[in-house]
Amino acid sequence: MSATARKAAPNAEDIRARKGGEPLVSLTAYSTPMAKFMDAHCDFVLVGDSVGMVMHGMTSTLSVTMEMMIMHGQAVARGLSQAMMVIDMPFASYEEGPQQAFRNAARLMAETGAGAVKLEGGVEMAETIRFLVHRGIPVMAHIGLTPQSVNTLGGYKVQGRDAQADAVLADAKAVAEAGAFSVVLEKVPQGLADKITAEVPIPTIGIGASAGCDGQILVVDDMLGFFTAFKPKFVKRYADLGQQAEAAIAEYAAEVRSRSFPADQHVFADKAPKKAATGKGSAS
């Protein structure tokens, strides 16, 4: 499906129907301008809780609040017309139980206009996913490396190697059976990602997984080179805009200090320029 052929944003069922078809394209977004850049090119845009690290300088996603997600979700929504918006449920907004999850998911969707929420967890979150879906809230699941659980996972490690593989596969099957319309596979070995993709009936969205997944997602600031605190192996830098931005700022600073900026074309004259004569004359 080409970007120019799409007339309206897809919904959760449209995304589910893409299983085994043309790969789904997604990026994260946190602002209106960035959302506008990706709108025509992405099937869905994720307002990720990675905003805490990327835009607020936090060391993890654990301190991201509902209010932050709502603010950034509203900003992203203003930049989208063709892509579906999915929004992350932040840490501690859903783990307590299905009722808590419903209240917060409903608030996120009502206040941002998101088409779905994303939450982390597999088998242990199946009941919550089922509860939300049965009450009209589409859910994108997220398994493998789940950043909100990084402290219990022992860091940002690959998940699903060796004896762990069966548990990650069970997570994928559990969220699909519970009604999730798609599932993000983060930092999962390629062979396991391919196996999950083959065995679950919903689209798999890879981030550090496999080209065989039904779609891919990256953090936009990673792939554009804005966020350089660290670079995961699975990130491909499609541009180095961070370096370009720093070089431009350094050039600006040098010109200000040398008084070469602003130049004549950037300032206003003391007197307004005279208007040219109209050239109208007598008809006689």
Secondary structure, DSSP 8 states (H G I E B T S, - for coil): --TTT--S---HHHHHTTTTSS-EEEEE--SHHHHHHHTTT-SEEEE-TTHHHHTT--SSSTT--HHHHHHHHHHHHTT-SSSEEEEE--TTSSTT-HHHHHHHHHHHHHHH--SEEEEEBSGGGHHHHHHHHTTT--EEEEEES-GGGHHHHTSS-----GGGHHHHHHHHHHHHHHT-SEEEEES--HHHHHHHHHH-SS-EEEESS-TTSSEEEE-HHHHTT---S---TT---S--HHHHHHHHHHHHHHHHHTT-SS-GGGS--SS-------------
